[in-house]
Amino acid sequence: MFKSGKSKLLLRYNNCRSVTMSNFLGEFDCKLDAKGRMMIPVGLKKQLPEAVAEGLVINRGFEKHLVIYTRKEWDITVADLQELNQYEKKSREFIRYFMRGASELTLDAAGRVLLPKSLLEYAGIDINGDVVLSCQLNKIEVWAKNAYDAELDDEPENFAKLAEEVKGGAKIRRIDE
C-alpha cells in the first residue's frame, strides 16, 4: 500500500496504458532573433506534432536553463505538484519557485516561438544569442550555448560509477509489460 500522494499518482500513471509519455531525441543548435524568437528545428518539430494544436509550456530549470514541456507533459507535472501537502511551508515554497515564470508558447506561422524576456534573463540567454536545445526524455532543455558547453565540460570522471549510484538496483520497467 502506498501512502504518499506522489506514489499514488505515479502508480495511477504506470497502470494506465492509455497515458503515453513523449520521449524526445536530439541536440539542436539554434539562434534567437532580435525579438527573442527561436525557430524550432525541423528534426525536433517532427517529434512535436501536438505542439501546433495544444501548445507548449516553458519554465525555469533547476540549473540556469529553461525547460520546454508539451502541454500533456506539463499537465502531468502540475498534477504531481497538486499532490504535495500545501499546508507544509517547504511544499508551498517549492511550488512557488517551480511555477515562477511558467509561460505558454505557441508556434507562429513561420514555426517560431517567442521566449519570454524574464526567462531569457534567468537563463543568461542573450537576444540574438546562440542556444542549445537538449532533449531530455520527456522535456527539452534550453541552454545558452556557452553555459551548456561549460556544463558538459564538467562531465564526471567516472560515468559508469555515476550510473551505478543513480540506477544501480533500480528495477527497469518495460513499456510493453
TAHUKA-V683541 format. One record per backbone hydrogen bond with DSSP energy under -0.5 kcal/mol. CO is the residue of the C=O (numbers start at 1). NH is the residue of the N-H. Records with the same first field share a line. If there is no record, write none. Layout:
# TAHUKA-V683541
CO=NH, NH
This chain:
# TAHUKA-V683541
4=8
5=9
6=10
7=11
8=12
9=13
10=14
11=15
12=16
13=16
15=17
16=19
18=20
24=137
26=135
28=133
30=131
31=39
33=36, 128
36=115
37=33
38=113
39=41
41=44, 45
42=46
44=47
45=48
48=51, 52
49=52
50=54, 55
51=55
55=71
56=105
57=69
58=103
59=67
63=65
65=61
66=142
67=59
68=140
69=57
70=74
71=75
72=76
73=77
74=78
75=79
76=80
77=81
78=82
79=83
80=83
81=84
84=86
85=88
88=92
89=93
90=94
91=95
92=96
93=97
94=98
95=99
96=100
99=102
100=60
103=58
105=56
108=111
111=40
112=108
113=38, 115
116=120
117=121
118=122
119=123
120=124, 125
121=124
124=126
126=129
129=32
130=145
131=30
132=134, 143
133=28, 135
134=141
136=138, 139
137=24
139=136
140=68
141=134, 143
142=66
143=132
144=148
145=149
146=150
147=151
148=152
149=153
150=154
151=154
152=155
157=159
158=162
159=163
160=164
161=165
162=166
163=167, 168
164=168
167=170
171=173
172=174
174=177
